């Protein structure tokens, strides 16, 4: 019998050999360390179970393509990169906390076990799933590891992880599976849970082989949003009881946060609080069995502790199926807190809990419920969900970001710290830092919001303000609302300052672009209507003679307009500018034609054309010969040609491909990156001087294109240049970052052949939303749909690294005496044009009313005069009186 070779307990892999590195085009000379990660500011708080405590000092979480290890005492970060470069699916700790597992994403991803605290790769498990690991769990003894994969295989794998062996494989379910857990009391039992189902399984040894039997697999219509089910097992004489938290919506539309006790695959009883109140006001995101007590974690910001024995013995007492149970203890973490997961660690022998808040925070909690219990402590705050926009200061090392979580945040990316944040009533959708020409101190930021409001905010150092008696200014930076106005009816999508700083243009999903005169108080100039929702705005650079605005619309339209002059606009009755000269470009797809080129289809077309020409030539020669011989040529019936197989038509997408980004190349010329069918190229386009009444009827084709490697299904979403324009930075749909070194300012096929690329944000939903370099080209910043914000050092051999420091702008003189600016808090408030139209309507109605009143007065005067004449007539002698009939 062949003796199996065992992996030594002391064997380790070398991290340098396995971690993913940037891609660099071969023989390009681009340094592999062109960009190096400096700091991670964001936190993917909406990701399921993205918090891992190895000890009281180290907190781990997934950030895009890397694992961040945060030292809670020194506030410093270290990073572990994924091995395949496809991202990370889950992290989980070994019961002893001596190891932790990292399940990756990508093509046939690895599942790597790291040693802690050395962070050396200890084991690499291969072949457990096709595309991504979703969840993993060690058994209580730490000898087995269960992992579950994503679509398409949903594979449940049991590993003898120390020997890198698959003990058992089975399909977990035919729908999304979110979690797999071993029973705490019986390691032969495990459960999987996911979209609309819970499965309870048992490991059995049959004929010396480990087999998996499904004890129960049941679906529930209320489980379709039960993402984070935490299942606990309890042994009983004849059956297993499963307690599961189920987050769902009742048919009446209210949220349901009760607990269900299952027995033998059926719901035994539904648990609620006194008065039929739900256990939580909303979904229950986690259940934890801790020292004989059941702890429930709710999206309502409450943590409640229940007597497990009471719940274990629960039974319904009436036909309602409800049983009222009161919690032993509860903790309200805070307002606007939405807890999704928490983890326990011991600090100096005392239990401490750390909680993940999907509203953008990490909390430190004390659940001892004694007189000495400490209040919940918010350790860190972040944006919640996708970062919508970012901008870098034009004069110092400050960064501003905004998101739909209604906050604007300011970061110092030299000291790696968040300086300040300000909250509003609606989510932010666009943001730009005012250029130096507008505000020499560099403290002014324009922010657009989802309700169409634009706010001008200013960042300043409060230490520069006069100190009032009894007060001290200790904050690093403060944000002040300077002005708020509402130019649009729906979300603001783009903001751009004109190169001289005289005009601010704002674009929106409502298909309008509004212009403002930039003064101490911004004043409206007027707006124009465009053919589609605005995607981006760019003013012509100083190298262009004329000042024009490039407007890119989502639906394939590009427009060019000159900057409007305030003195030329008549804004008495409307802000709409109707006489602004506008050039249109309506993108017409040529990708199908490009695909035909250099393909067998092109050869077929050429062959058919050649045969047709040869046939025509032969016919003309025959006619010529007949004429030379003096013969009359009778008109022949056209010869029936054999039917040729029709060529496939060129494909033009019914829905226009969306314009993702673009920029000027020369006056009247611009480059475009498109998504959908037309991705894969950069298109060079030009505005023509021909005018058509209806822009929708235009079919404009680019005059040049550059194929971009590996972008057919992964288009460029963001393009930015360093100030010297020697580097072009591209943010990709899959969260990757690309850098193209440019020989000169003009793009060409050759200049975009060589590039540096690295996956930094999440490959599935981490599309890069913003990208930009610092004012001195030392640093690059990216933000993504995964909520992450990364800063990178840009390599420069001649760069002498002196000590750098961000300078916070000093406050305006007299700022402390100003009254607070009136904000626009009502999302249904009128926009500027609606206010103008309302005023115009009121003016017209007032004029009409005045005319009516004047007529009424005239009629009253005539009536009085008539009555006076009647009276005079009555006073005359009878023979002199006029009769009424006359």
C-alpha positions in Angstrom: 0.0 0.0 0.0 1.4 3.4 -1.1 2.2 5.6 1.9 0.9 9.1 1.4 3.5 11.9 1.8 2.5 14.3 4.5 3.3 18.0 4.7 5.6 18.9 7.5 4.1 20.9 10.4 7.1 23.3 10.1 6.6 23.9 6.3 5.8 27.4 5.2 5.5 29.1 1.8 7.4 32.2 0.9 5.0 35.2 0.7 7.3 36.9 -1.9 6.7 33.9 -4.2 2.9 34.0 -4.1 1.5 37.5 -3.7 0.1 39.3 -6.8 2.2 41.9 -8.5 1.4 44.7 -11.0 1.4 43.8 -14.7 4.0 45.6 -16.8 4.2 45.3 -20.6 7.3 43.3 -21.5 10.4 45.2 -22.5 8.6 48.5 -21.8 11.1 49.8 -19.2 8.3 50.8 -16.9 9.4 50.2 -13.3 7.2 47.6 -11.5 7.2 50.0 -8.4 5.8 52.9 -10.5 3.0 53.1 -7.8 3.2 51.7 -4.3 0.3 51.7 -1.9 0.7 54.3 0.8 -2.6 54.1 2.8 -6.2 52.9 2.7 -8.8 55.4 3.9 -12.0 53.6 3.2 -13.8 50.5 4.6 -16.1 48.2 2.7 -18.6 48.2 5.5 -21.5 46.9 3.4 -19.6 43.6 2.7 -20.9 40.7 4.7 -18.6 39.8 7.7 -15.7 42.2 7.0 -14.2 42.3 10.4 -11.7 40.0 12.0 -10.0 40.3 15.4 -6.9 38.2 16.0 -6.0 39.8 19.3 -6.8 43.0 21.2 -4.4 45.0 19.1 -4.9 43.9 15.5 -8.1 44.3 13.5 -8.3 42.9 9.9 -10.7 43.7 7.1 -10.8 43.3 3.3 -10.1 46.3 1.1 -10.4 45.5 -2.6 -7.5 43.2 -3.6 -5.8 43.3 -0.3 -6.2 42.5 3.4 -5.6 45.5 5.7 -4.1 44.8 9.2 -4.9 47.8 11.4 -2.9 48.2 14.6 -5.4 49.7 17.0 -2.7 51.2 19.3 -0.4 52.8 16.7 -3.2 53.4 14.1 -0.7 52.1 11.4 -1.7 49.7 8.6 0.1 46.8 6.9 -1.2 44.8 3.9 -1.4 41.3 2.5 -2.1 41.2 -1.2 -4.2 38.4 -2.7 -2.2 35.7 -4.6 -4.3 35.7 -7.8 -5.1 39.4 -8.1 -8.8 38.7 -8.5 -9.8 40.0 -5.0 -10.8 38.4 -1.7 -14.0 36.7 -0.9 -13.8 36.0 2.9 -11.6 35.9 5.9 -12.0 33.8 9.0 -9.9 33.0 12.1 -8.8 29.6 13.4 -10.3 28.9 16.9 -6.8 29.2 18.4 -6.2 32.5 16.6 -2.8 31.1 15.5 -4.0 31.0 11.9 -6.5 32.8 9.6 -7.9 31.8 6.3 -8.3 34.0 3.2 -10.6 32.8 0.5 -9.8 34.6 -2.8 -11.7 35.4 -6.0 -10.8 34.9 -9.6 -10.3 32.0 -12.0 -9.8 28.8 -9.8 -8.9 30.9 -6.8 -6.7 29.9 -3.9 -7.7 29.5 -0.2 -4.7 30.5 1.8 -4.0 29.8 5.5 -1.7 32.4 7.0 0.2 32.0 10.3 -0.3 34.7 12.9 1.4 36.9 13.9 4.2 36.1 11.4 1.8 36.5 8.4 3.7 33.7 6.6 1.6 31.6 4.1 1.2 28.3 5.9 -1.0 26.3 3.5 -2.5 26.9 0.0 -5.7 25.0 -0.7 -6.5 24.7 -4.4 -9.5 23.5 -6.5 -12.3 24.3 -4.1 -14.4 26.4 -6.4 -14.4 27.9 -9.9 -14.8 31.7 -9.5 -14.9 32.9 -5.9 -15.0 31.8 -2.3 -18.0 33.2 -0.4 -17.5 31.9 3.2 -15.5 29.6 5.3 -15.5 28.2 8.8 -13.2 26.1 11.0 -14.6 23.4 13.2 -14.2 23.8 16.9 -11.2 21.6 17.1 -9.6 23.5 14.2 -8.8 20.3 12.2 -11.3 20.8 9.4 -12.2 23.9 7.3 -15.5 24.2 5.4 -15.6 26.5 2.4 -18.4 27.4 0.0 -18.1 28.8 -3.5 -20.1 31.3 -5.5 -21.9 30.8 -8.8 -21.7 28.8 -11.0 -20.8 25.8 -8.8 -21.9 26.7 -5.2 -19.4 24.1 -4.1 -19.2 23.1 -0.5 -15.8 21.7 0.3 -14.5 20.1 3.6 -10.7 20.4 3.9 -8.1 18.7 5.9 -6.3 22.0 5.6 -3.0 21.1 7.2 -2.5 18.5 4.5 -4.0 20.6 1.8 -6.5 17.8 1.1 -10.1 17.8 0.1 -12.0 15.5 2.4 -15.4 15.9 0.8 -17.0 18.0 -1.9 -20.7 18.5 -2.6 -23.0 21.1 -4.2 -24.3 23.2 -1.4 -27.4 24.5 -3.2 -28.6 25.7 -6.6 -28.9 29.3 -5.5 -26.6 31.8 -3.8 -25.1 30.5 -0.6 -23.9 33.1 1.9 -22.6 31.1 4.8 -21.5 27.7 6.1 -20.9 26.9 9.8 -19.9 23.9 11.8 -22.0 23.1 14.9 -20.3 24.3 18.1 -21.4 21.1 19.9 -21.2 18.4 17.3 -18.6 18.8 14.6 -20.2 16.2 12.4 -23.0 18.7 11.7 -22.9 21.8 9.6 -25.3 24.2 8.0 -25.4 26.3 4.9 -27.7 29.2 4.4 -28.4 31.6 1.6 -31.0 33.0 -0.8 -34.3 31.5 0.4 -32.9 28.4 2.0 -31.3 26.7 5.0 -29.7 23.3 4.7 -28.6 21.1 7.7 -26.1 18.4 6.9 -24.3 15.6 8.7 -20.9 14.1 8.1 -21.0 10.3 8.2 -18.2 7.7 7.7 -19.4 5.0 5.3 -16.9 2.3 4.1 -14.0 4.4 5.5 -15.1 7.4 3.4 -16.6 10.6 4.6 -20.0 11.3 3.2 -22.4 14.3 3.5 -26.1 13.7 4.2 -28.6 16.5 4.0 -30.9 16.2 7.1 -33.1 19.1 6.2 -33.2 21.5 3.3 -36.0 23.9 3.4 -37.0 27.0 1.7 -39.0 30.0 3.0 -40.5 32.8 1.1 -39.3 35.2 3.9 -35.7 34.1 3.4 -35.1 35.9 0.1 -33.1 38.7 1.8 -31.7 36.7 4.7 -28.1 37.3 3.8 -26.3 36.8 7.1 -27.8 33.7 8.7 -25.9 32.5 11.8 -27.0 29.0 12.7 -26.6 27.3 16.1 -27.1 23.6 16.8 -28.3 21.9 19.9 -28.3 18.1 20.4 -31.7 16.6 21.4 -32.8 13.0 21.8 -34.5 12.4 18.5 -34.0 15.6 16.5 -31.9 18.6 15.9 -33.1 22.1 16.6 -31.9 25.0 14.5 -32.3 28.5 15.7 -32.0 31.0 12.8 -32.5 34.7 12.5 -34.5 35.5 9.5 -34.6 39.0 8.1 -37.6 39.7 5.9 -40.4 41.9 4.8 -44.0 41.1 5.6 -46.6 41.4 2.8 -47.9 44.5 4.5 -44.5 46.2 3.8 -43.3 46.4 7.5 -39.9 45.1 8.5 -39.9 41.9 10.5 -37.2 41.2 13.1 -38.6 38.2 15.0 -36.8 34.9 15.7 -37.9 31.6 14.4 -37.3 28.3 16.3 -37.1 25.4 13.8 -37.7 21.8 14.7 -37.3 18.9 12.3 -37.3 21.2 9.3 -40.5 23.0 10.4 -41.1 26.3 12.2 -41.9 25.3 15.8 -42.6 28.8 17.2 -42.0 32.5 16.3 -40.5 34.5 19.1 -41.4 38.2 19.7 -41.4 40.6 22.6 -44.2 41.6 24.9 -47.2 43.2 23.2 -46.2 41.4 20.0 -43.4 43.8 19.4 -40.7 42.4 17.1 -37.4 41.3 18.7 -35.7 43.9 16.6 -37.1 46.8 14.6 -35.8 45.5 11.4 -33.6 42.6 10.1 -31.6 40.6 12.6 -28.1 40.3 11.0 -26.3 37.9 13.4 -27.0 35.4 16.2 -24.2 34.5 18.6 -24.2 31.8 21.3 -22.0 33.2 24.0 -21.5 31.5 27.3 -24.9 30.0 27.4 -26.7 33.1 26.3 -28.1 34.0 22.9 -27.0 37.4 21.6 -28.9 39.0 18.6 -27.4 41.8 16.5 -29.9 44.0 14.7 -29.8 46.5 11.9 -31.8 48.8 14.3 -28.6 49.5 16.2 -29.6 47.3 19.2 -27.8 44.3 20.7 -30.1 42.1 22.8 -29.2 39.2 25.1 -31.7 36.4 25.6 -31.9 33.4 27.9 -31.1 30.4 25.7 -32.8 27.9 28.0 -36.1 29.8 27.7 -35.8 29.9 24.0 -34.8 26.3 23.7 -37.9 25.2 25.6 -40.2 27.6 23.8 -43.5 26.4 22.4 -46.5 28.2 20.9 -49.4 28.8 23.3 -52.1 29.7 20.8 -53.1 29.7 17.2 -51.0 32.7 16.4 -47.8 30.7 16.7 -46.2 33.6 18.6 -44.5 33.4 21.9 -43.6 36.5 23.9 -40.1 36.6 25.4 -38.3 39.5 26.9 -34.5 40.0 26.5 -32.3 39.8 29.7 -30.2 42.8 28.6 -29.9 45.2 25.7 -27.5 47.8 24.4 -28.4 50.6 22.1 -25.2 51.4 20.2 -26.4 54.7 18.8 -28.7 56.6 16.4 -28.3 55.9 12.7 -26.3 52.7 13.5 -26.9 49.5 11.4 -25.0 46.6 12.9 -24.2 43.7 10.6 -21.5 41.7 12.4 -19.5 41.6 15.6 -16.6 39.7 16.9 -15.2 39.1 20.4 -11.6 39.2 21.7 -10.2 39.3 25.2 -8.2 42.3 26.4 -6.4 41.8 29.7 -8.8 38.9 30.5 -11.9 41.0 29.8 -14.2 40.3 26.8 -14.4 43.1 24.3 -16.6 43.1 21.2 -15.9 44.9 18.0 -18.9 45.6 15.7 -19.2 46.3 11.9 -21.7 49.1 11.2 -23.0 49.2 7.6 -23.6 52.9 8.0 -19.8 53.4 8.0 -18.2 52.8 11.3 -16.3 50.3 13.5 -17.4 50.2 17.2 -15.8 48.9 20.4 -18.5 47.5 22.7 -18.7 46.3 26.3 -21.4 43.7 26.8 -20.8 42.9 30.5 -23.9 44.8 31.5 -22.6 45.9 34.9 -22.2 49.1 36.8 -18.7 49.4 35.3 -19.9 48.9 31.7 -18.3 51.4 29.3 -20.3 53.3 26.8 -20.1 52.2 23.1 -17.0 53.8 21.5 -16.9 54.6 17.8 -13.3 53.9 16.8 -13.4 54.8 13.1 -15.9 56.4 10.7 -16.0 55.9 7.0 -18.2 56.5 4.0 -20.9 53.9 3.7 -21.1 52.3 0.3 -19.9 53.6 -3.0 -17.7 56.7 -3.1 -19.5 58.9 -5.7 -16.8 61.6 -6.3 -13.4 62.8 -5.1 -11.1 65.8 -5.8 -7.6 66.7 -4.7 -6.5 70.1 -3.4 -4.7 72.3 -6.1 -2.2 73.6 -3.5 -1.7 71.1 -0.7 -2.0 67.4 0.3 -5.7 67.4 1.1 -8.4 65.2 -0.4 -12.2 65.7 -0.5 -14.8 62.9 -1.1 -18.5 62.5 -1.0 -21.0 59.6 -1.2 -24.7 58.9 -1.0 -24.3 58.5 2.8 -24.9 62.3 2.8 -21.4 63.2 4.0 -18.4 65.2 2.7 -15.0 64.2 4.2 -11.6 65.9 4.1 -8.4 63.8 4.4 -4.8 64.6 4.9 -3.0 62.0 2.8 0.5 62.9 4.3 -0.5 62.1 7.9 -3.0 59.4 6.7 -5.8 60.9 8.7 -9.4 62.0 8.3 -9.5 65.7 9.3 -13.2 66.6 9.2 -16.6 65.7 7.9 -19.9 67.5 7.4 -23.3 65.9 7.0 -26.3 67.1 4.9 -29.8 66.0 4.3 -29.2 64.4 0.9 -26.4 62.2 -0.6 -23.5 63.7 -2.5 -23.1 62.9 -6.2 -20.4 65.2 -7.6 -17.5 67.2 -6.2 -14.7 69.4 -7.4 -12.0 71.5 -5.6 -12.0 75.1 -6.8 -8.8 75.9 -8.6 -6.2 78.3 -7.2 -7.4 81.1 -9.5 -10.8 81.0 -7.8 -9.5 80.7 -4.2 -5.7 81.3 -3.7 -5.9 79.8 -0.2 -7.2 76.5 -1.7 -10.1 76.1 0.7 -13.1 76.2 -1.5 -15.0 73.1 -2.7 -18.2 72.8 -4.9 -20.4 69.7 -4.1 -23.4 68.5 -6.0 -26.2 66.4 -4.4 -28.8 63.9 -5.5 -31.7 66.4 -5.1 -30.1 68.9 -7.6 -28.6 71.2 -4.9 -25.0 72.6 -5.3 -23.3 73.7 -2.1 -20.1 75.7 -1.9 -18.2 74.7 1.2 -14.9 76.0 2.6 -12.3 74.1 4.6 -10.2 76.1 7.1 -7.9 75.8 10.1 -10.0 76.9 13.1 -6.8 77.8 14.9 -6.6 80.9 12.7 -9.8 82.3 14.1 -9.9 84.7 17.1 -10.3 82.7 20.3 -13.4 83.7 22.2 -13.2 83.8 26.0 -13.6 80.3 27.5 -13.2 78.5 24.2 -10.3 76.8 22.5 -9.8 75.8 18.9 -8.3 72.4 18.9 -9.7 70.8 15.7 -7.3 70.3 12.8 -9.8 71.4 10.2 -13.4 72.6 10.0 -15.9 72.8 7.2 -18.2 75.8 6.7 -21.2 76.0 4.4 -20.7 79.2 2.4 -23.5 79.1 -0.1 -26.3 76.7 -1.3 -28.4 77.0 -4.5 -30.5 74.6 -6.5 -29.9 74.7 -10.3 -31.3 71.2 -11.1 -34.4 69.1 -10.5 -32.4 65.8 -10.1 -28.9 64.6 -9.2 -26.0 66.8 -10.1 -23.5 64.6 -12.0 -20.7 67.0 -13.0 -19.1 70.3 -11.9 -16.4 72.2 -13.7 -14.7 75.6 -13.2 -13.7 77.6 -16.4 -10.0 78.0 -16.8 -9.9 81.6 -15.7 -12.2 80.8 -12.8 -15.0 83.2 -13.9 -17.7 80.5 -14.5 -18.8 77.4 -12.8 -20.7 74.8 -15.0 -23.0 72.2 -13.4 -24.5 69.2 -15.2 -27.3 66.9 -14.1 -29.4 63.9 -14.9 -32.2 66.3 -15.7 -30.5 67.0 -19.1 -29.5 70.5 -18.3 -26.2 72.4 -17.9 -26.3 75.5 -15.6 -23.7 78.3 -15.6 -22.8 80.5 -12.6 -20.7 83.7 -12.4 -18.0 83.0 -9.8 -17.9 85.8 -7.4 -17.9 86.0 -3.6 -21.5 84.9 -4.0 -22.2 82.7 -7.0 -24.8 84.3 -9.4 -26.8 82.4 -12.0 -26.1 83.2 -15.6 -28.5 80.7 -17.2 -28.9 77.1 -18.4 -29.0 75.1 -21.6 -30.9 71.9 -22.4 -28.9 69.0 -23.7 -30.0 65.7 -25.4 -29.2 63.4 -22.6 -28.3 63.0 -18.9 -24.9 64.8 -18.3 -22.0 62.4 -17.7 -19.0 64.8 -17.6 -18.0 68.4 -18.2 -14.6 69.7 -19.3 -13.6 73.3 -20.1 -11.0 73.8 -22.8 -7.4 74.0 -21.5 -5.3 77.3 -21.6 -3.6 76.0 -24.7 -6.8 76.6 -26.7 -7.5 80.0 -28.1 -11.2 80.0 -27.3 -12.9 79.1 -24.1 -15.4 76.3 -24.8 -17.2 73.7 -22.7 -17.2 70.0 -23.7 -20.4 68.3 -22.5 -20.6 64.5 -22.5 -24.0 62.9 -22.2 -24.7 59.3 -21.1 -26.6 58.4 -24.3 -23.8 59.0 -26.8 -24.0 62.7 -27.3 -21.2 65.2 -27.0 -21.7 69.0 -27.3 -19.4 72.0 -27.4 -20.6 75.4 -26.3 -18.8 78.7 -25.7 -18.8 80.1 -22.2 -21.9 82.4 -21.9 -21.3 86.1 -20.9 -23.5 87.2 -18.0 -24.2 90.7 -19.5 -25.6 89.1 -22.7 -28.2 87.1 -21.0 -31.8 88.2 -20.5 -32.9 86.5 -17.3 -36.1 88.6 -16.6 -38.6 85.8 -17.4 -36.4 82.6 -17.6 -32.8 81.4 -17.0 -32.9 79.3 -20.2 -30.3 80.4 -22.8 -31.6 79.8 -26.2 -29.1 81.4 -28.5 -25.9 79.8 -27.4 -24.0 78.5 -30.4 -23.9 74.7 -30.0 -22.0 72.0 -31.9 -23.2 68.4 -31.6 -21.6 65.0 -32.0 -23.9 61.9 -31.9 -21.6 58.8 -31.6 -22.4 56.2 -34.3 -20.9 52.8 -33.6 -18.1 51.6 -35.9 -16.9 48.6 -33.8 -18.8 46.1 -35.9 -17.0 47.4 -39.0 -13.6 47.3 -37.1 -14.3 43.7 -36.2 -15.0 42.8 -39.9 -11.5 44.2 -40.8 -8.7 41.7 -40.4 -11.2 38.8 -40.2 -12.3 36.0 -42.6 -15.5 38.0 -43.2 -13.4 40.9 -44.8 -11.7 38.4 -47.1 -15.1 37.0 -48.1 -16.3 40.5 -49.0 -13.2 41.2 -51.0 -13.4 37.9 -52.9 -17.1 38.5 -53.8 -16.3 42.0 -55.0 -13.3 40.7 -57.1 -15.5 38.0 -58.8 -18.2 40.6 -59.5 -15.6 43.0 -61.1 -14.0 40.1 -63.2 -17.5 39.1 -64.5 -18.3 42.7 -65.5 -14.9 43.1 -67.2 -15.5 39.8 -69.2 -18.9 41.0 -70.3 -17.5 44.4 -71.5 -14.7 42.7 -73.5 -17.3 40.4 -75.3 -19.4 43.4 -76.2 -16.4 45.1 -77.6 -15.4 42.0 -79.7 -19.0 41.7 -81.1 -19.0 45.4 -82.1 -15.6 45.1 -83.9 -17.0 42.1 -85.9 -20.0 44.4 -86.9 -22.6 42.2 -85.2 -25.6 43.7 -83.6 -25.8 43.1 -79.9 -29.3 42.0 -78.8 -30.4 43.0 -75.4 -30.1 39.9 -73.4 -32.1 38.9 -70.5 -30.0 39.3 -67.4 -28.4 36.0 -66.5 -29.7 34.5 -63.3 -26.8 34.5 -60.8 -26.5 31.7 -58.3 -27.8 32.8 -54.9 -24.9 33.7 -52.6 -25.2 33.2 -48.9 -26.0 36.7 -47.5 -23.3 38.3 -45.5 -24.1 39.1 -41.9 -25.2 42.7 -41.4 -23.0 45.2 -39.5 -24.2 45.3 -35.9 -25.3 48.7 -34.5 -26.5 48.5 -30.9 -30.2 49.6 -30.5 -29.4 51.3 -27.2 -26.5 53.7 -27.7 -23.4 52.7 -25.8 -22.9 55.0 -22.8 -20.1 57.6 -22.8 -18.1 56.9 -19.7 -15.4 59.7 -19.9 -13.6 61.9 -22.3 -11.2 64.9 -22.7 -10.1 67.5 -25.2 -7.2 66.7 -27.5 -7.2 69.9 -29.6 -9.8 72.7 -30.3 -12.9 71.0 -31.6 -11.4 67.5 -31.1 -11.8 65.1 -28.2 -11.2 61.5 -27.1 -14.0 59.2 -25.8 -14.2 56.0 -23.8 -17.5 54.1 -24.1 -19.0 51.2 -22.3 -21.4 48.5 -23.5 -20.8 47.1 -27.0 -18.4 49.9 -28.0 -15.9 49.3 -25.2 -12.4 48.2 -26.1 -11.2 51.4 -27.8 -10.4 55.1 -27.3 -12.3 57.0 -30.0 -10.9 60.3 -31.4 -13.8 62.5 -32.5 -14.3 65.9 -34.0 -17.2 68.4 -34.1 -18.3 69.3 -37.6 -19.7 72.6 -38.7 -22.7 71.2 -40.5 -25.9 72.0 -38.7 -29.0 69.7 -38.5 -32.2 70.7 -36.9 -32.6 67.5 -34.9 -29.4 66.3 -33.3 -31.0 62.8 -32.8 -30.8 62.3 -36.6 -27.0 62.8 -36.6 -24.7 59.8 -37.2 -21.2 61.0 -36.4 -18.2 58.6 -36.6 -14.8 59.0 -34.9 -12.0 59.8 -37.3 -9.4 57.7 -35.4 -9.4 55.0 -32.8 -6.9 53.3 -30.5 -7.5 49.7 -29.4 -6.9 49.3 -25.7 -5.7 45.9 -24.5 -8.1 43.7 -22.5 -10.9 46.3 -22.3 -13.7 44.6 -24.4 -15.5 43.7 -21.2 -13.6 46.0 -18.9 -13.9 49.6 -20.2 -12.1 52.7 -18.9 -14.4 54.6 -16.6 -12.0 57.4 -15.4 -9.1 59.1 -17.1 -6.7 61.6 -15.4 -3.3 63.1 -16.2 -0.5 64.2 -14.0 0.3 67.9 -14.2 3.2 67.3 -16.6 0.9 65.1 -18.7 3.7 62.5 -19.0 1.5 59.9 -17.3 -2.1 59.0 -18.1 -4.0 57.3 -15.2 -7.0 55.1 -16.1 -9.6 53.7 -13.7 -11.2 50.5 -15.0 -14.6 48.9 -14.5 -13.1 45.9 -12.7 -11.4 48.1 -10.1 -8.0 47.9 -11.8 -5.6 50.9 -12.1 -3.7 51.5 -15.3 -0.9 53.9 -16.0 0.3 54.8 -19.5 3.6 56.7 -19.9 3.2 59.3 -22.7 6.1 60.4 -24.8 4.3 63.6 -25.8 0.9 65.1 -25.1 -0.7 63.4 -28.2 -2.2 60.0 -27.8 -1.4 57.4 -30.5 -1.5 53.6 -31.0 2.1 53.3 -30.1 2.0 55.4 -26.9 -0.8 53.3 -25.5 0.8 49.9 -26.2 2.9 49.8 -23.0 1.3 50.2 -19.6 1.5 49.4 -15.9 -1.6 47.8 -14.4 -2.7 46.5 -10.9 -6.0 45.3 -9.4 -6.6 47.5 -6.4 -10.3 47.8 -5.9 -12.8 44.9 -5.7 -13.0 43.1 -9.1 -16.8 42.7 -9.0 -18.2 46.0 -7.7 -15.1 48.2 -7.2 -15.4 50.2 -10.4 -13.1 53.2 -10.0 -15.2 56.3 -9.5 -12.5 58.9 -9.2 -8.7 59.2 -9.9 -6.3 62.0 -9.6 -2.7 63.0 -8.7 -1.6 65.5 -6.0 -0.7 69.0 -7.1 3.0 68.1 -7.3 2.6 64.6 -8.9 4.1 62.8 -5.9 0.9 60.9 -5.0 -2.1 59.3 -6.8 -5.5 58.8 -5.2 -8.3 56.5 -6.3 -11.8 55.8 -5.0 -14.2 53.1 -6.0 -17.6 51.6 -5.8 -16.4 49.3 -3.0 -16.2 52.2 -0.6 -12.4 52.1 -0.6 -10.0 55.1 -1.0 -6.4 54.4 -1.7 -3.3 56.7 -1.9 -0.2 55.7 -3.8 3.3 57.0 -4.0 4.3 57.8 -7.6 7.9 56.6 -8.3 10.4 59.3 -9.2 14.1 58.5 -9.2 15.2 62.2 -8.8 12.6 62.8 -6.1 14.3 63.8 -2.9 12.0 62.7 -0.1 11.9 65.6 2.3 9.4 65.8 5.1 6.1 66.7 3.6 3.1 68.3 5.4 -0.4 69.2 4.4 -1.3 72.9 5.0 -4.9 73.5 6.0 -6.1 76.8 4.5 -6.4 79.7 6.9 -10.0 81.1 7.5 -11.4 84.1 5.8 -11.3 87.4 7.6 -14.5 87.9 9.6 -15.7 84.3 9.2 -16.4 84.0 12.9 -18.8 87.0 12.8 -20.9 85.7 9.8 -24.3 84.2 10.4 -24.8 80.6 9.5 -25.6 80.2 5.8 -29.2 79.2 5.1 -29.2 75.7 3.7 -31.7 74.0 1.3 -32.9 71.0 3.3 -36.1 70.2 1.5 -35.4 67.7 -1.3 -38.6 68.9 -3.1 -37.6 72.6 -3.0 -37.9 74.5 -6.2 -34.8 74.8 -8.4 -33.6 78.2 -9.7 -35.6 78.0 -13.0 -38.8 76.8 -11.1 -38.4 79.8 -8.7 -37.9 82.1 -11.8 -41.0 80.6 -13.5 -43.0 80.9 -10.3 -42.0 84.6 -10.0 -42.8 85.2 -13.6 -46.2 83.5 -13.2 -46.9 85.5 -10.1 -45.9 88.7 -12.0 -48.2 87.9 -14.9 -51.0 87.1 -12.5 -50.4 90.3 -10.6 -50.5 92.3 -13.8 -53.7 90.6 -14.9 -55.2 91.2 -11.4 -54.2 94.9 -11.7 -55.9 95.1 -15.1 -59.0 93.5 -13.7 -59.0 95.9 -10.8 -58.6 98.9 -13.1 -61.5 97.7 -15.3 -63.6 97.1 -12.1 -62.9 100.6 -11.0 -63.9 102.0 -14.4 -67.1 100.0 -14.4 -67.9 101.3 -10.8 -67.3 104.9 -11.9 -69.5 104.4 -15.0 -72.2 102.8 -12.8 -72.1 105.8 -10.3 -72.3 108.2 -13.3 -75.3 106.3 -14.7 -77.1 106.3 -11.4 -76.5 110.1 -11.0 -77.9 110.7 -14.5 -81.0 108.6 -13.7 -81.5 110.7 -10.6 -81.2 114.0 -12.6 -83.6 112.6 -15.2 -86.1 111.8 -12.5 -85.9 115.4 -11.1 -86.9 116.9 -14.5 -90.5 117.7 -15.4 -92.4 114.8 -16.9 -92.5 116.1 -20.4 -88.7 116.6 -20.4 -87.7 113.2 -18.9 -86.0 110.6 -21.1 -87.7 107.2 -21.2 -85.6 104.1 -20.3 -86.7 102.4 -23.5 -85.1 105.0 -25.7 
